[in-house]
Amino acid sequence: MLEDLGIELWVGDPARIRKAAPRKQKTDRNHARLLLELLEENRFPRISTPASERRACRGPRSGFRTGPRATCASC
């Protein structure tokens, strides 16, 4: 849906973001500042997400590992 609107969604890797923090103290203000710095410096650690075609093949999931995974012919 977001791709249809031309919006690119980035999902960050929380462990790598935490390692980039200079201080151990985490506040909303410090966290927001860190995320902004990582984005501005092009160092934001992203987690890869499947392409929209691949996500469409998966269909809705009712829970984590609830049964055998069905795949479509194009995947």
Residue, then its C-alpha position, 0 to 999 in steps of 0.5 A: m500500500l505504501e509503495d503504491l503511494g511512492i513511500e519507501l518504508w525502512v525498518g531499523d535493526p534495533a540492536r545495531i541502532r543501540k550499538a551506535a548510541p554514544r550513551k547508555q542512557k536512553t531517552d526519547r529525545n536522545h533516541a530521536r536525535l540518534l535516529l536523525e543523525l543515522l539517517e542524515e549520515n546515511r548510516f541507518p541500519r536497515i533490516s531487509t524486507p521482502a519485495s511486495e510480490r513476495r509479501a503478496c504470496r505469503g497471504p495473511r498470517s494468523g500466528f508465528r509458525t502455525g503450520p506449513r507455509a504455502t507458496c505460490a508458483s511465482c515465488 
